[in-house]
Amino acid sequence: MSTVWKCFITLAQREFCIHVSLMLSSVIFVLGDIQLHYCVLTLPFTLFMLGIAIWLAHRIKAWKFHTDLKDIDANYHPSTRKGFWVAILLEGDYRDATTEFVRDNSHYAKAAQEGQIIGTIAIDIKSDPDRKEPPDSVAWLRRMAVAKPYRKRGIGVALVDVALAHCSEQKFRAVELITTEFHEAAKALYMAKGFSISNSFPKEFVFGLIPITMYRFRRSCTRNTSLEEA
């Protein structure tokens, strides 16, 4: 839900909001026999409905696509190639604790008992129904999130490092993920970690009225890590 406001601001500046508002104004003026200066109220009404639509879209997405979070052990831990890691708030300096903790504690339930969870990341196996690549050879990075008060402190970097190290250890040939145009900080982090945009595609919501650009990122797991460290 952290991107709702950013999404609203961006979409509110696009042409479709003006088009919808003008269309409503015309309908009200012609069919409703309402004075023209009252018709301008369709703009705040359009923005209000846009905000509701974005909020509902986020809620529906969480309900429909986050089912794996209802039982993390069942979805991630039976397979050694999958993984789910958390960063928790410990006593002392987070810079001394975060990286070591997420490397040593991949069990979500244990982490939840030991401290406040402030970040998550997961590795799944990419679904490839078209068989464009060798079976189970590409990892799928997902559930990357850091609590808002703890962002820009290196926690996201530590989580991504742990996930990438796991992918290398499990001999995946590549890692992929999908994010939206509104996740600027996440995109910058992925680019800094060697990901590149393999393609982008539009995804439409609310009967096509809200178009959002999605980005697919990819990173090879066989790259020369010494170059990255240099």
Buried (B, 14 or more C-beta within 10 A) or exposed (E): EBBBEBBBEEBBEEEBBEEBBBEBBEEBBEEEEEEEEEBEBBBEEBBEBBBEBBBEBBEEEEEEEEEBBEEBEEBBBEEEBBBBBBBBBBEEEBEEBBBEBBBEBBBBEEBEEEBEBBBBBBBBBBEBEEEEEEEEBBBBBBBBBBBEEBBEBBBBBBBBBBBBEBBBEBEBEBBBBBBBBBBEEBBEBBEEBBBEEEEEEEEEBBEEBBBBEEBBBBBEBEEEEEEEEE
